[in-house]
Amino acid sequence: MRALNVSLASACVLALALSACSGGHRDRGRGEEGASTEGTGAGARLSLKGSDTMVVLAQRWAEGYSRSHPGNAVEVSGGGSGTGIAALLNGTTDIANASRPLRESERAQLTQNGVPPTETRVALDALAVYVHQDNPVQSLTMDQLAQIYRGQITNWSAVGGPDRPIVLYSRENNSGTYAYFKEHVLDDADFAATAQTLPGTAAVINAVSRDAGGIGYGGIGYASGVRTVAIAGEDGQPVEPTMENATSGRYPLARFLLMITRGEPSGTSREFLDWVRSPDGQALVQQAGFYPLPSS
């Protein structure tokens, strides 16, 4: 990956590790209404932390923004949506990257002086279900998917596949993708005790690509070396996780990727978010394998 043109951000932006960057981040003031007050112009610094699904995309945005705003530093780190939201709460990041909306308890904690946090949509994702490339199963219903991850269906033969045990791969519970899947697929039921939790979608994809009985889930931007499975929604018709289906809402696991600030974003945060949502920023969304924001 090409290095950022800002010395303060290099170590954090180039690292693909899904842990917080250590050092290099100074405390930032907060305005009376809870909005970030970092300055604008050359030399401004911005910290982004959170969603592992978004970390590679956020790095691309950081590089692109820094090229068009020379001298500005953007630090990017992962750790999961919950980690980013916690960092926003304790003041150690300017923007929390999240692959799920805020919970009401988080919104209440982040509300400062009566001003709630702002969730800005920055990209569209189709949360995909992945299987091994040699797995013949082409589609699953939402109910079948739920039964698989609850441990009620344990063999591929029960859903039209070979007589082979299903091996579950999942995300850790601080992940926004984990929370979204649990809410929208499992209806907040528990995952099967046999599900193997892994720290990031890339790790899930890697595991499934090596396991003929494996199944995993994650952002559409990671669909490499595995095969996506069509998901049947309420009408019973299998729907592929394509951009058209995600944008139209036909794909049942389409979601927005978010950047969250305390109060309305201002200063460099506002400038950065405007750039991310601009044609230049949205072009990088497609390059990273996700889908740009719908025009409406």
PyMOL commands that set and color helices and strands:
alter all, ss='L'
color gray80, all
select helices_A, chain A and resi 10-14+55-68+81-89+104-110+142-150+156-159+176-184+201-209+220-222+243-248+267-276+279-287
alter helices_A, ss='H'
color red, helices_A
select strands_A, chain A and resi 45-50+73-77+95-98+118-126+128-131+139-141+167-171+196-198+214-218+227-228+230-232+238-239+254-261
alter strands_A, ss='S'
color yellow, strands_A
deselect
rebuild
show_as cartoon
